[in-house]
Amino acid sequence: MSKQKWLITGGAGYIGTHIADLFIEAGKDVVLLDSLYQGLESRVDYLRTKHAIDIPLEVIDIRDYAKVDALIAAGNFTGIVHTAALKAVGESMEKPDEYLDVNYTATVELIESAKRHGVTRFIFSSTAAVYGSPDSMDPCREDGPTAPISPYGSSKLLAESKVTEFISIPGNHGSSLRFFNVVGSANSALLDNSVENLVPIVINKVKAGQAPVIYGHDYPTADGTCVRDYVDVRDIAAAHLAAADATQALPPTMNIGTGNGASVREIVKFVLDAMGRSDVTPIDADRRAGDPAFLCADVSLAKSAMGFTSRYSLKASVESLF
Ligand SMILES: NC(=O)c1ccc[n+]([C@@H]2O[C@H](COP(=O)([O-])OP(=O)(O)OC[C@H]3O[C@@H](n4cnc5c(N)ncnc54)[C@H](O)[C@@H]3O)[C@@H](O)[C@H]2O)c1
């Protein structure tokens, strides 16, 4: 069998580089595409050194459809892992059109290009944000309601529908993977540099000499703070490998989480402990609009469909950041 070659969009990003790392380890060739808007070539350099190979990085905006199409036409790709996106929920409220362009319209064009050039596999980075702010204290199931409350979540839900159309074409294969809260790192060179995720926020606050803030302490949860499903980025990469290697048809959407909830207060404590700063007391602030009390994954579908279960504990994920 000839060596598989995968195009990873957002390939210089936090999750994209972790996927590339695992795909290379599994014997696949990868080509990375990234505008370097948030991506870092230093992450790719780390992978180049680690694996002692040249890893092509195509610096292209996915909205530059002609360039993307030329790359795919010439690439002879087995499949596409599509992680490139804008992902800041708050920013998406201010720039809904840009989020729609990058996250939805560019995905449609990418899929059309894949179809034109015989690429039959497509794995899409979706998000728990498609579930919005459920009232329920039950884990989210893929066949349950979707009700995004941000342009970010809506753009991903719309894009999912195009991925579903693509994989329903006979001979095509893939899925939209709905990641919950991604945490951890395989190496300090690959750390998440985003400003919106709880763990980096807490770390940066403490490093700046400030106390982290916990929004809402009167939710109907065990300690009164919101409960989320934190999944290690190395598990996210493993889920992509399982999806890429699956020979059976996959469900159109699959939750990728741990199935275990952790409260914001617990997370903050894990981070403070890992930093050796148990002396810091978090500040309790009012609830933020739109934050559901409980947002965790029902993970049974990814397990039954492709044998995927998460391996990293939250403690191990947080400790991997130091
Ligand atoms: N990190 C999380 O907790 C999380 C949770 C759910 C879903 N996701 C999804 O996972 C994917 C990867 O997220 P991440 O955490 O690695 O974020 P990231 O910002 O590190 O990676 C996204 C990459 O896409 C690139 N990009 C953005 N706009 C682009 C454009 N127009 N053209 C080409 N490249 C562009 C960025 O430069 C960046 O390298 C995203 O689709 C995100 O929506 C992330």
The ligand as a Gaussian input file, in Angstrom:
#p B3LYP/6-31G(d) Opt

LIG

0 1
 N       -9.008000      24.555000      21.167000
 C      -10.248000      24.184000      21.494000
 O      -10.608000      24.084000      22.684000
 C      -11.242000      23.812000      20.423000
 C      -12.501000      23.300000      20.828000
 C      -13.410000      22.958000      19.839000
 C      -13.085000      23.098000      18.496000
 N      -11.873000      23.621000      18.139000
 C      -11.589000      23.762000      16.707000
 O      -10.355000      23.142000      16.439000
 C       -9.719000      23.795000      15.350000
 C       -8.290000      24.096000      15.718000
 O       -8.287000      24.953000      16.844000
 P       -6.960000      25.325000      17.628000
 O       -7.311000      25.316000      19.063000
 O       -5.825000      24.518000      17.142000
 O       -6.796000      26.846000      17.181000
 P       -5.574000      27.583000      16.502000
 O       -5.973000      29.001000      16.349000
 O       -4.312000      27.268000      17.196000
 O       -5.553000      26.856000      15.072000
 C       -6.307000      27.288000      13.980000
 C       -5.341000      27.560000      12.861000
 O       -6.071000      28.004000      11.721000
 C       -5.323000      29.029000      11.115000
 N       -6.206000      29.894000      10.354000
 C       -7.141000      30.745000      10.843000
 N       -7.736000      31.384000       9.815000
 C       -7.168000      30.906000       8.677000
 C       -7.349000      31.180000       7.301000
 N       -8.243000      32.087000       6.878000
 N       -6.604000      30.521000       6.397000
 C       -5.691000      29.607000       6.801000
 N       -5.453000      29.324000       8.085000
 C       -6.189000      29.966000       9.021000
 C       -4.657000      29.775000      12.247000
 O       -3.516000      30.509000      11.822000
 C       -4.323000      28.656000      13.217000
 O       -3.017000      28.166000      13.037000
 C      -10.563000      25.011000      15.037000
 O      -11.354000      24.702000      13.911000
 C      -11.426000      25.201000      16.254000
 O      -12.640000      25.777000      15.932000
 C      -10.949000      23.975000      19.069000

